[in-house]
């Protein structure tokens, strides 16, 4: 073994010894700090009495009950809102369908308003009238009804005034109906387009 190798071994042994000593000091210091903290903790915070523990537990129970009651109330409100929404959706489920059918009904009414006298026209008119009546009956089965407007007092909830006309009759009376209005149960699908007396 050369001098250099021996010197390296001695240096390495010295480094190892220094590292072990430092490691022991660090662990001793950590243990000392933990012991001091335990002593401080034990001396600063006395163990709670049974009465204090009971009151703390009662407070926790009360908080949990309040939280439960609040969540229960929120859930009940959620269920009620969903039930109301489902009822509304069910009640007015035919509205979109009715809105799509109203132009067809309008065209049938226009066809019925045309006058003619020859035999083919009369039979065609009778067929259109049958289809019209059948469609009106079907709509009424689903609670879709025409708004009665003619000679009724003007009501902006059900009527849309397109024109006004001076009249010897009472004012604000519907004197002419341009387009029929319809309601589904208690909701207006389309207001009647009317002329109102002044």
Secondary structure, 3 states (H helix, E strand, C coil): CCHHHHHHHHHHHHHHHHHHHHHHHHHHHHHHHHHHHHHHHHHHCCCCCHHHHHHHHHHHHHHHHHHHHHHHHHHHHHHHHHHHHHHHHHHCCCHHHHHHHHHHHHHHHHHHHCCCCCHHHHHHHHHHHHHHHHHHHHHHHCCEEECCCCCCECCCCCEEEEEEECCCCCCCEEEEEEECCEEECCEEEECEEEEEEC
